[in-house]
Structures are given as structure tokens and as C-alpha cells.
Amino acid sequence: MKGEDITKLLGQPLDLPCGGQLKNRLLKSAMSDSLGDGRGNPTEAQIRLYERWAEGGLRCR
């Protein structure tokens, strides 16, 4: 695939088996257990960051 073809593909919605639909094909994996406050808990800054990322949303049918 050419670079521009891949870029177009990444911007297309992705239908999930559960019936949900991602707006695009760019995903963020979950936070590593080694991040956070040293005990595995997220910091307030990390919580705000993940909230902003979550605003991208998941469209459910």
C-alpha cells in the first residue's frame, strides 16, 4: 500500500464485532501498570489526559 492509501484507510471508520464503530483506526492502548503514582494508580494529570482522549468517542449502533 502507498503512504496516502494508508492515511486514507486510517481515517476511515472501523466497525467492531460488538456493533460499535470507531471514528477512525487510530487507537491508544491502556496505561501501563508501571505508570501512575508508584502504586499502580493513575495521577490526576493522567486521568485528565485519558478523559481528553476518550472524547474521541465510540459510536454505538
Phi and psi in degrees as GROMACS dihedral restraints (atoms count N, CA, C in turn):
[ dihedral_restraints ]
;  ai    aj    ak    al  type     phi  dphi    fc
    3     4     5     6     1   -78.9    20    10
    4     5     6     7     1   159.7    20    10
    6     7     8     9     1   -55.7    20    10
    7     8     9    10     1   -44.5    20    10
    9    10    11    12     1   -70.1    20    10
   10    11    12    13     1   -30.4    20    10
   12    13    14    15     1   -65.8    20    10
   13    14    15    16     1   -41.0    20    10
   15    16    17    18     1   -65.0    20    10
   16    17    18    19     1   -42.3    20    10
   18    19    20    21     1   -60.1    20    10
   19    20    21    22     1   -43.9    20    10
   21    22    23    24     1   -62.2    20    10
   22    23    24    25     1   -42.7    20    10
   24    25    26    27     1   -62.2    20    10
   25    26    27    28     1   -43.4    20    10
   27    28    29    30     1   -62.9    20    10
   28    29    30    31     1   -27.3    20    10
   30    31    32    33     1   -85.8    20    10
   31    32    33    34     1    -5.0    20    10
   33    34    35    36     1   -85.1    20    10
   34    35    36    37     1   148.6    20    10
   36    37    38    39     1   -61.2    20    10
   37    38    39    40     1   154.6    20    10
   39    40    41    42     1  -125.5    20    10
   40    41    42    43     1   117.7    20    10
   42    43    44    45     1   -80.4    20    10
   43    44    45    46     1   130.0    20    10
   45    46    47    48     1   -97.7    20    10
   46    47    48    49     1   152.3    20    10
   48    49    50    51     1   -58.2    20    10
   49    50    51    52     1   -27.3    20    10
   51    52    53    54     1   -77.2    20    10
   52    53    54    55     1    -6.6    20    10
   54    55    56    57     1   102.7    20    10
   55    56    57    58     1   -10.9    20    10
   57    58    59    60     1   -77.5    20    10
   58    59    60    61     1   165.8    20    10
   60    61    62    63     1  -138.0    20    10
   61    62    63    64     1   127.0    20    10
   63    64    65    66     1   -83.9    20    10
   64    65    66    67     1   141.7    20    10
   66    67    68    69     1   -64.0    20    10
   67    68    69    70     1   -32.4    20    10
   69    70    71    72     1  -149.8    20    10
   70    71    72    73     1  -176.3    20    10
   72    73    74    75     1  -103.8    20    10
   73    74    75    76     1    21.0    20    10
   75    76    77    78     1   -96.5    20    10
   76    77    78    79     1   119.7    20    10
   78    79    80    81     1  -124.1    20    10
   79    80    81    82     1   155.5    20    10
   81    82    83    84     1  -120.6    20    10
   82    83    84    85     1   125.6    20    10
   84    85    86    87     1   -73.4    20    10
   85    86    87    88     1   166.1    20    10
   87    88    89    90     1   -65.8    20    10
   88    89    90    91     1   160.0    20    10
   90    91    92    93     1   -64.4    20    10
   91    92    93    94     1   142.8    20    10
   93    94    95    96     1   -70.0    20    10
   94    95    96    97     1   146.5    20    10
   96    97    98    99     1   -64.1    20    10
   97    98    99   100     1   -19.0    20    10
   99   100   101   102     1   -84.0    20    10
  100   101   102   103     1    -6.9    20    10
  102   103   104   105     1   -90.2    20    10
  103   104   105   106     1   170.9    20    10
  105   106   107   108     1   106.5    20    10
  106   107   108   109     1  -147.6    20    10
  108   109   110   111     1   -89.9    20    10
  109   110   111   112     1    10.1    20    10
  111   112   113   114     1    95.5    20    10
  112   113   114   115     1   -15.1    20    10
  114   115   116   117     1  -112.7    20    10
  115   116   117   118     1     9.4    20    10
  117   118   119   120     1    91.5    20    10
  118   119   120   121     1     0.6    20    10
  120   121   122   123     1   -93.3    20    10
  121   122   123   124     1   140.5    20    10
  123   124   125   126     1   -70.5    20    10
  124   125   126   127     1   149.7    20    10
  126   127   128   129     1   -83.0    20    10
  127   128   129   130     1   166.0    20    10
  129   130   131   132     1   -59.9    20    10
  130   131   132   133     1   -38.0    20    10
  132   133   134   135     1   -63.7    20    10
  133   134   135   136     1   -40.6    20    10
  135   136   137   138     1   -67.4    20    10
  136   137   138   139     1   -38.1    20    10
  138   139   140   141     1   -61.2    20    10
  139   140   141   142     1   -46.5    20    10
  141   142   143   144     1   -61.6    20    10
  142   143   144   145     1   -40.7    20    10
  144   145   146   147     1   -62.2    20    10
  145   146   147   148     1   -47.5    20    10
  147   148   149   150     1   -67.3    20    10
  148   149   150   151     1   -31.8    20    10
  150   151   152   153     1   -63.7    20    10
  151   152   153   154     1   -42.3    20    10
  153   154   155   156     1   -63.6    20    10
  154   155   156   157     1   -43.5    20    10
  156   157   158   159     1   -62.9    20    10
  157   158   159   160     1   -37.5    20    10
  159   160   161   162     1   -68.4    20    10
  160   161   162   163     1   -20.8    20    10
  162   163   164   165     1   -62.7    20    10
  163   164   165   166     1   -18.5    20    10
  165   166   167   168     1   -59.2    20    10
  166   167   168   169     1   -34.7    20    10
  168   169   170   171     1    79.4    20    10
  169   170   171   172     1   170.8    20    10
  171   172   173   174     1  -132.4    20    10
  172   173   174   175     1   124.7    20    10
  174   175   176   177     1   -88.8    20    10
  175   176   177   178     1   122.3    20    10
  177   178   179   180     1  -103.6    20    10
  178   179   180   181     1   145.0    20    10
